[in-house]
Amino acid sequence: MCPYRLINMEIVSKFYSKKDPGIIKYLFLLDTGETIEGVFLPFKKGEICVSCQLGCPINCIFCETGKNGFTRNLSKGEIITQVKLIQADIQKRKKKSIHSITFMGMGEPLLNYKNIKNAILTLRKNLKIERIRLSTVGIIP
């Protein structure tokens, strides 16, 4: 039995960077019809960045995500499914595995703390991810 539930989500487009070869930006379509983004970075061992919210309530001046507003937090399953879809695509194409995940796609991870924490615990235990990082603007409880 799978210790987590994958969500009905699909990769609807991929953008391949011309400036930085190997970088792939993914656009995911959620089963709700909404879209989120993820990125593969071809560092030594392979890193991905995933989204934790649909939009962002912070609206930092350096980030485009907040300009479109905030809709909701992503579930644990939606977070893990992004990882699994990118991982499957990269392994199929490049025979490379994902060793590092950074939560710095769409959204502020600390405003979705419960789902991020549960996703991190699941990813570490079941997917053998070596390094997990969380990028934040500094939300204090």
PyRosetta script that sets phi, psi and omega in degrees:
from pyrosetta import init, pose_from_sequence

init()
pose = pose_from_sequence("MCPYRLINMEIVSKFYSKKDPGIIKYLFLLDTGETIEGVFLPFKKGEICVSCQLGCPINCIFCETGKNGFTRNLSKGEIITQVKLIQADIQKRKKKSIHSITFMGMGEPLLNYKNIKNAILTLRKNLKIERIRLSTVGIIP")
pose.set_psi(1, 135.7)
pose.set_omega(1, -179.1)
pose.set_phi(2, -74.3)
pose.set_psi(2, 130.2)
pose.set_omega(2, -178.6)
pose.set_phi(3, -77.8)
pose.set_psi(3, 4.8)
pose.set_omega(3, 176.9)
pose.set_phi(4, -149.2)
pose.set_psi(4, 157.1)
pose.set_omega(4, -177.8)
pose.set_phi(5, -105.6)
pose.set_psi(5, 119.3)
pose.set_omega(5, 175.0)
pose.set_phi(6, -75.9)
pose.set_psi(6, 149.2)
pose.set_omega(6, -176.1)
pose.set_phi(7, -101.1)
pose.set_psi(7, 149.9)
pose.set_omega(7, 175.0)
pose.set_phi(8, -69.8)
pose.set_psi(8, 99.3)
pose.set_omega(8, -176.4)
pose.set_phi(9, -144.3)
pose.set_psi(9, 146.9)
pose.set_omega(9, 178.6)
pose.set_phi(10, -137.3)
pose.set_psi(10, 155.1)
pose.set_omega(10, 173.5)
pose.set_phi(11, -80.9)
pose.set_psi(11, 119.6)
pose.set_omega(11, -179.2)
pose.set_phi(12, -100.9)
pose.set_psi(12, -21.5)
pose.set_omega(12, 173.6)
pose.set_phi(13, -159.5)
pose.set_psi(13, 157.2)
pose.set_omega(13, 177.0)
pose.set_phi(14, -133.1)
pose.set_psi(14, 136.5)
pose.set_omega(14, 177.2)
pose.set_phi(15, -114.4)
pose.set_psi(15, 123.8)
pose.set_omega(15, 179.9)
pose.set_phi(16, -100.1)
pose.set_psi(16, 120.3)
pose.set_omega(16, -177.5)
pose.set_phi(17, -67.8)
pose.set_psi(17, 130.5)
pose.set_omega(17, 174.0)
pose.set_phi(18, -85.0)
pose.set_psi(18, -31.6)
pose.set_omega(18, -178.6)
pose.set_phi(19, -72.9)
pose.set_psi(19, -40.4)
pose.set_omega(19, -179.1)
pose.set_phi(20, -123.0)
pose.set_psi(20, 87.9)
pose.set_omega(20, -176.1)
pose.set_phi(21, -55.3)
pose.set_psi(21, 138.4)
pose.set_omega(21, 178.4)
pose.set_phi(22, 100.0)
pose.set_psi(22, -21.2)
pose.set_omega(22, 178.9)
pose.set_phi(23, -78.1)
pose.set_psi(23, 130.9)
pose.set_omega(23, 179.0)
pose.set_phi(24, -125.7)
pose.set_psi(24, 126.6)
pose.set_omega(24, 175.8)
pose.set_phi(25, -102.4)
pose.set_psi(25, 128.1)
pose.set_omega(25, -177.2)
pose.set_phi(26, -106.0)
pose.set_psi(26, 141.2)
pose.set_omega(26, 170.2)
pose.set_phi(27, -114.1)
pose.set_psi(27, 121.5)
pose.set_omega(27, -178.6)
pose.set_phi(28, -104.8)
pose.set_psi(28, 140.4)
pose.set_omega(28, 173.4)
pose.set_phi(29, -103.3)
pose.set_psi(29, 119.8)
pose.set_omega(29, 177.8)
pose.set_phi(30, -79.9)
pose.set_psi(30, 162.2)
pose.set_omega(30, 179.5)
pose.set_phi(31, -68.0)
pose.set_psi(31, -8.9)
pose.set_omega(31, 176.5)
pose.set_phi(32, -88.1)
pose.set_psi(32, -5.8)
pose.set_omega(32, -177.6)
pose.set_phi(33, 92.5)
pose.set_psi(33, -4.7)
pose.set_omega(33, 179.5)
pose.set_phi(34, -86.7)
pose.set_psi(34, 161.6)
pose.set_omega(34, 179.8)
pose.set_phi(35, -122.6)
pose.set_psi(35, 148.2)
pose.set_omega(35, 175.0)
pose.set_phi(36, -135.5)
pose.set_psi(36, 170.0)
pose.set_omega(36, -176.2)
pose.set_phi(37, -123.9)
pose.set_psi(37, 154.1)
pose.set_omega(37, 173.0)
pose.set_phi(38, -145.5)
pose.set_psi(38, 162.1)
pose.set_omega(38, -177.0)
pose.set_phi(39, -138.7)
pose.set_psi(39, 139.6)
pose.set_omega(39, 170.2)
pose.set_phi(40, -103.6)
pose.set_psi(40, 130.5)
pose.set_omega(40, 177.0)
pose.set_phi(41, -116.7)
pose.set_psi(41, 123.3)
pose.set_omega(41, -173.0)
pose.set_phi(42, -84.1)
pose.set_psi(42, 47.9)
pose.set_omega(42, 176.8)
pose.set_phi(43, -65.5)
pose.set_psi(43, -176.6)
pose.set_omega(43, -176.1)
pose.set_phi(44, -40.7)
pose.set_psi(44, -51.3)
pose.set_omega(44, -174.4)
pose.set_phi(45, -112.6)
pose.set_psi(45, -0.4)
pose.set_omega(45, 178.9)
pose.set_phi(46, 92.0)
pose.set_psi(46, 120.6)
pose.set_omega(46, 179.9)
pose.set_phi(47, -130.5)
pose.set_psi(47, 146.1)
pose.set_omega(47, 173.1)
pose.set_phi(48, -126.2)
pose.set_psi(48, 150.8)
pose.set_omega(48, 173.1)
pose.set_phi(49, -114.5)
pose.set_psi(49, 133.1)
pose.set_omega(49, -177.9)
pose.set_phi(50, -125.8)
pose.set_psi(50, 158.0)
pose.set_omega(50, 179.1)
pose.set_phi(51, -86.7)
pose.set_psi(51, 153.3)
pose.set_omega(51, 178.7)
pose.set_phi(52, -124.9)
pose.set_psi(52, -10.1)
pose.set_omega(52, 177.7)
pose.set_phi(53, -141.0)
pose.set_psi(53, 159.2)
pose.set_omega(53, 172.5)
pose.set_phi(54, -94.8)
pose.set_psi(54, 100.2)
pose.set_omega(54, -171.2)
pose.set_phi(55, 85.5)
pose.set_psi(55, -166.3)
pose.set_omega(55, 178.9)
pose.set_phi(56, -157.3)
pose.set_psi(56, 134.3)
pose.set_omega(56, -179.3)
pose.set_phi(57, -82.6)
pose.set_psi(57, -8.3)
pose.set_omega(57, -173.8)
pose.set_phi(58, -78.7)
pose.set_psi(58, -42.7)
pose.set_omega(58, -179.7)
pose.set_phi(59, 58.9)
pose.set_psi(59, 51.6)
pose.set_omega(59, 176.5)
pose.set_phi(60, -62.5)
pose.set_psi(60, 145.8)
pose.set_omega(60, -177.4)
pose.set_phi(61, -67.1)
pose.set_psi(61, -22.0)
pose.set_omega(61, -177.8)
pose.set_phi(62, -92.2)
pose.set_psi(62, 1.6)
pose.set_omega(62, -172.6)
pose.set_phi(63, -127.3)
pose.set_psi(63, 136.9)
pose.set_omega(63, 179.4)
pose.set_phi(64, -77.9)
pose.set_psi(64, -27.1)
pose.set_omega(64, -172.5)
pose.set_phi(65, -56.8)
pose.set_psi(65, -44.9)
pose.set_omega(65, -176.5)
pose.set_phi(66, -66.6)
pose.set_psi(66, -21.0)
pose.set_omega(66, -179.1)
pose.set_phi(67, -66.4)
pose.set_psi(67, -21.0)
pose.set_omega(67, 178.8)
pose.set_phi(68, -94.1)
pose.set_psi(68, 2.9)
pose.set_omega(68, 178.4)
pose.set_phi(69, 86.0)
pose.set_psi(69, -173.7)
pose.set_omega(69, -177.0)
pose.set_phi(70, -125.1)
pose.set_psi(70, 135.4)
pose.set_omega(70, 178.0)
pose.set_phi(71, -108.3)
pose.set_psi(71, -54.1)
pose.set_omega(71, -177.5)
pose.set_phi(72, -170.8)
pose.set_psi(72, 168.4)
pose.set_omega(72, 172.0)
pose.set_phi(73, -78.0)
pose.set_psi(73, 148.2)
pose.set_omega(73, 173.3)
pose.set_phi(74, -83.4)
pose.set_psi(74, 148.3)
pose.set_omega(74, 178.4)
pose.set_phi(75, -77.6)
pose.set_psi(75, 165.6)
pose.set_omega(75, 174.4)
pose.set_phi(76, -54.7)
pose.set_psi(76, -44.8)
pose.set_omega(76, -179.6)
pose.set_phi(77, -62.8)
pose.set_psi(77, -39.6)
pose.set_omega(77, 178.5)
pose.set_phi(78, -66.6)
pose.set_psi(78, -36.3)
pose.set_omega(78, 178.8)
pose.set_phi(79, -67.8)
pose.set_psi(79, -49.2)
pose.set_omega(79, -178.3)
pose.set_phi(80, -65.9)
pose.set_psi(80, -37.3)
pose.set_omega(80, -180.0)
pose.set_phi(81, -62.7)
pose.set_psi(81, -37.5)
pose.set_omega(81, 175.0)
pose.set_phi(82, -57.0)
pose.set_psi(82, -46.9)
pose.set_omega(82, -179.7)
pose.set_phi(83, -60.2)
pose.set_psi(83, -48.4)
pose.set_omega(83, -177.6)
pose.set_phi(84, -63.5)
pose.set_psi(84, -41.3)
pose.set_omega(84, -179.7)
pose.set_phi(85, -66.5)
pose.set_psi(85, -43.3)
pose.set_omega(85, 178.0)
pose.set_phi(86, -66.3)
pose.set_psi(86, -44.0)
pose.set_omega(86, 179.8)
pose.set_phi(87, -57.6)
pose.set_psi(87, -45.6)
pose.set_omega(87, -179.9)
pose.set_phi(88, -64.8)
pose.set_psi(88, -41.7)
pose.set_omega(88, -179.9)
pose.set_phi(89, -64.8)
pose.set_psi(89, -43.8)
pose.set_omega(89, -178.5)
pose.set_phi(90, -68.0)
pose.set_psi(90, -44.3)
pose.set_omega(90, 180.0)
pose.set_phi(91, -63.5)
pose.set_psi(91, -37.5)
pose.set_omega(91, 179.2)
pose.set_phi(92, -66.3)
pose.set_psi(92, -39.5)
pose.set_omega(92, -173.8)
pose.set_phi(93, -90.3)
pose.set_psi(93, -40.9)
pose.set_omega(93, -170.6)
pose.set_phi(94, -118.6)
pose.set_psi(94, -2.8)
pose.set_omega(94, -176.6)
pose.set_phi(95, 53.8)
pose.set_psi(95, 39.2)
pose.set_omega(95, -179.3)
pose.set_phi(96, -120.2)
pose.set_psi(96, 145.8)
pose.set_omega(96, 177.7)
pose.set_phi(97, -104.8)
pose.set_psi(97, 164.6)
pose.set_omega(97, -179.7)
pose.set_phi(98, -94.4)
pose.set_psi(98, 123.9)
pose.set_omega(98, -179.5)
pose.set_phi(99, -112.0)
pose.set_psi(99, -12.8)
pose.set_omega(99, -175.8)
pose.set_phi(100, -142.4)
pose.set_psi(100, 138.2)
pose.set_omega(100, 176.2)
pose.set_phi(101, -126.0)
pose.set_psi(101, 136.0)
pose.set_omega(101, 174.2)
pose.set_phi(102, -122.7)
pose.set_psi(102, 129.9)
pose.set_omega(102, 174.9)
pose.set_phi(103, -87.6)
pose.set_psi(103, 91.2)
pose.set_omega(103, 178.3)
pose.set_phi(104, -155.0)
pose.set_psi(104, 30.1)
pose.set_omega(104, 174.2)
pose.set_phi(105, -84.4)
pose.set_psi(105, -130.8)
pose.set_omega(105, 177.8)
pose.set_phi(106, -75.5)
pose.set_psi(106, 130.8)
pose.set_omega(106, 172.3)
pose.set_phi(107, 103.2)
pose.set_psi(107, 166.6)
pose.set_omega(107, 177.7)
pose.set_phi(108, -102.8)
pose.set_psi(108, 109.1)
pose.set_omega(108, -175.3)
pose.set_phi(109, -55.5)
pose.set_psi(109, -37.6)
pose.set_omega(109, -176.4)
pose.set_phi(110, -73.2)
pose.set_psi(110, -11.2)
pose.set_omega(110, 173.5)
pose.set_phi(111, -89.4)
pose.set_psi(111, -0.3)
pose.set_omega(111, 174.1)
pose.set_phi(112, -129.4)
pose.set_psi(112, 43.6)
pose.set_omega(112, -169.5)
pose.set_phi(113, -55.7)
pose.set_psi(113, -48.7)
pose.set_omega(113, -175.6)
pose.set_phi(114, -59.8)
pose.set_psi(114, -48.8)
pose.set_omega(114, -178.5)
pose.set_phi(115, -69.6)
pose.set_psi(115, -36.0)
pose.set_omega(115, 177.1)
pose.set_phi(116, -65.2)
pose.set_psi(116, -47.8)
pose.set_omega(116, -179.9)
pose.set_phi(117, -58.2)
pose.set_psi(117, -47.1)
pose.set_omega(117, 179.9)
pose.set_phi(118, -65.6)
pose.set_psi(118, -37.5)
pose.set_omega(118, 176.9)
pose.set_phi(119, -65.5)
pose.set_psi(119, -43.7)
pose.set_omega(119, 179.3)
pose.set_phi(120, -61.1)
pose.set_psi(120, -46.3)
pose.set_omega(120, 179.3)
pose.set_phi(121, -60.4)
pose.set_psi(121, -42.1)
pose.set_omega(121, 179.0)
pose.set_phi(122, -67.4)
pose.set_psi(122, -44.6)
pose.set_omega(122, -179.8)
pose.set_phi(123, -62.4)
pose.set_psi(123, -43.0)
pose.set_omega(123, -180.0)
pose.set_phi(124, -65.1)
pose.set_psi(124, -40.2)
pose.set_omega(124, -175.9)
pose.set_phi(125, -77.6)
pose.set_psi(125, -43.3)
pose.set_omega(125, -169.6)
pose.set_phi(126, -102.0)
pose.set_psi(126, -23.7)
pose.set_omega(126, -177.3)
pose.set_phi(127, -110.2)
pose.set_psi(127, -1.3)
pose.set_omega(127, 176.2)
pose.set_phi(128, 54.9)
pose.set_psi(128, 44.7)
pose.set_omega(128, 176.4)
pose.set_phi(129, -77.9)
pose.set_psi(129, 128.7)
pose.set_omega(129, -175.5)
pose.set_phi(130, -73.5)
pose.set_psi(130, -42.3)
pose.set_omega(130, -174.2)
pose.set_phi(131, -134.5)
pose.set_psi(131, 130.7)
pose.set_omega(131, 176.5)
pose.set_phi(132, -127.2)
pose.set_psi(132, 126.0)
pose.set_omega(132, -179.7)
pose.set_phi(133, -120.5)
pose.set_psi(133, 152.9)
pose.set_omega(133, 179.8)
pose.set_phi(134, -127.5)
pose.set_psi(134, 121.8)
pose.set_omega(134, 179.0)
pose.set_phi(135, -101.0)
pose.set_psi(135, 126.8)
pose.set_omega(135, -175.9)
pose.set_phi(136, -136.6)
pose.set_psi(136, 158.1)
pose.set_omega(136, 173.4)
pose.set_phi(137, -90.2)
pose.set_psi(137, -1.0)
pose.set_omega(137, 174.0)
pose.set_phi(138, 102.9)
pose.set_psi(138, 46.5)
pose.set_omega(138, 177.2)
pose.set_phi(139, -70.2)
pose.set_psi(139, 127.7)
pose.set_omega(139, 179.8)
pose.set_phi(140, -110.1)
pose.set_psi(140, 130.0)
pose.set_omega(140, -177.3)
pose.set_phi(141, -58.7)
pose.dump_pdb("model.pdb")
